[in-house]
Structures are given as C-alpha cells and as structure tokens.
Amino acid sequence: MSLPRPLATRLRHALVTRLRARGKLAFLQSLPQGARVLDVGCGNNSPRDAKILRPDLVYHGLDVGDYNQQGASIDYADSYVVVPPDQFAGALDRYEGQMDAVVSSHNLEHCLDPQAVLQAMARALRPGGRLYLAFPCEASVKFPSRRGTLNFFDDPTHREVPSWSSVLGKLGECGLATDLTCQRYRPGLLFAIGLLFEPLGRLASRNVPGSATWALYGFESIIWARREPQASA
C-alpha cells in the first residue's frame, strides 16, 4: 500500500534531524537501506514519521495503546501490535534475533519492568544490530513543573525515573556496546532557542515548542548502542 509523504512533514523531519543530530529521526536516517526496525512504545505518530522519513524501512510497532496516533499513522506500519502493559516485555520475545534496529523513545519510564524490557529489546537485535534509547534524565525529578512535561512527575503515567548507570549496566550485560551516550542531551541551537524563550516559558509555565526547553535543561538521556557481531544476551 502506497501512502502519502506530505512535503511539509518531510521538511519538518529534515529540520529536526539537523537540530537534533543525536535524536530519534537522526538515528533512523543513519540506518542501512531496507533495515528492519522495531519501535517499542510507538505513540505520537511514530509509524507515520518513520516511514515518511525512510519509506524503505521495514517498520514494526509495539505499544500498550494507540497513544496520540492521528489519522492514518498506524497504516504506515508494516506491522503494529498492541498488548496489555503486563504482557509488554513478553511480547518482545516474538522479535528475538530479527531486527536491524530497535527504537525506544520515552518508553522505559512507562514500563512495569524496564529491566526486562531492556533485555528483551537487546535480544531482538541481530548481530551488528543497533539500539536507540531516550528517557528522562535522573535530574529531571528536580526540574520546574511545566505543561508539556519538564519535571519527571509532570506526566502522571511515568512510573520510575530510569537510572543512567543501571541502564548502561544492563546493556553491557546483554552484550551491547555503546556508540554514543548523552546523559543530558543539549543540542546547541535548540539550547539557545530555549534560553531565549525561557522567560516566556516560565511565565506561561509551559515548554517552548520543538524540544527547546528540553534542550535548555538537558531533559533527555540518549544512548545509541550496538550488538557486537559475536555477542549473545
């Protein structure tokens, strides 16, 4: 099924990829042609965004609900699976050893058993396969409260802030090596935009659009990792 690739969305993706060179879209852009991708916690129109950016990807989405999926976003996925939260980690087992890449963007902090999810995501990777992780930094529990989430507890669906050291330790246990680590991701231009508009954001008690407030505070922890060719979980 051929689905549209709106020009405005493509231009937005190109801009975001340049502004957030270590973000999710930049990671997807870096994957080889025809890569098989598992998006773990694929809300917020992720199927549509991934396939508009890279229509060659074989995209599989897994989530516990249709979270902010607008229009035909789900139709862009090559497969899309929704399971109950208590079956989420176990559902990842069906992908063991099949994926060239696994993406988990702001999913770990919502999981009932994040360590089990991390381990299952690592198992889903083929030798040489790559993992993208993004989650709130540990310091976010002390950030100001804002609409759009700046303090970790602004989102009532957050369960427990992921521990940076525990996440890195679990990845190592599972045979993954890190290619890139940012404990508090602060891309330069977005940081500057966030700084410029911070007085307005503080007055309105809301984030500046486009992740600029997140960049100012370093809200996100980001990890790019890779399964070594001979490693096993």
LINQUIQUI-V30450 format. One record per helix or strand of 3 or more residues. SS is the DSSP state (A for helix, B for strand). FROM is the first residue (numbers start at 1). TO is the last residue. Records with the same first field share a line. If there is no record, write none. Layout:
BEGIN
SS->FROM-TO + FROM-TO
END
This chain:
BEGIN
A->7-19 + 24-29 + 46-53 + 73-76 + 85-95 + 108-110 + 114-124 + 138-142 + 152-154 + 164-173 + 188-204 + 212-217
B->36-40 + 58-63 + 79-82 + 99-105 + 125-136 + 176-182 + 220-227
END
